Amino acid sequence: MKTWVISDMHFDHTNIIKYCNRPFKNTEEMNNTLLNNWNDNIAKEDTVYFLGDLVFGKDSHNIEYWLSKLNGKIIFIQGSHDKDNGKMYNSKIIEYDGVKFLLIHNPDSVTSKWKGFVLSGHHHNHDLVKYPLFNKHTRKFNLSVELTNYKPVRMDEIIDILKEKKE
């Protein structure tokens, strides 16, 4: 069993292709790539912390439609475009390999009292100076799919990044 994190899939969101310069011809190609990248990596028994914004758009399938197609035991952190289905968290604190993480969609919502690391999304690839994959000064990870090659990231990889930055 593995543990994964990912954010900002935006299934069915046509304008996100242009808005975030995603490398897809159309929504169908994007949806298929995102779905395949998820299911090719994540097994049914794996745990996935999804950090918000699964779908978007008035013509999009609902959240339950996409959740039914995705592998893993999904722990859903509500994003700015997600309608709460009663099974979502606003945020969640976890400990992984002895490190504490706050999981939240928008990293700007984190209070100054939090001294651990933050796993979030929300900013996509719009400000890579302030919101790169990992900002060592703010202790925040941006796990929007545009920064993770449209694939989920194993928590072990997050730990490896932290170990590299300490050296």
RASUL-V602654 format. One line per field, one symbol per residue. ss: DSSP state (a for helix, b for strand, c for the rest). phi: phi as a letter, one per 40 degrees, with the letter a starting at -180 (. if undefined). Layout:
BEGIN
ss=???
phi=???
END
This chain:
BEGIN
ss=ccbbbbbcccbcccaaaaacccccccaaaaaaaaaaaaaaacccccbbbbccccbcccccccaaaaacccccbbbbbccccccccccbbcbbbbbbccbbbbbbbbaaacccccccbbbbbccccccccccccbbccccbbbcbaaacccccbbaaaaaaaaaaaac
phi=.bbbbaagcfdgccccccdbfccbcaccccdcccccccccbccdccbbccchgcbahcccccdcdcdccccgccbbccccbccdbgbbbcaabbbbfgbcbbbacbccccccccbccbbaagcfbcacccbcdbbcccgbbbbcdccbfgbcbcdcccccccccccc
END
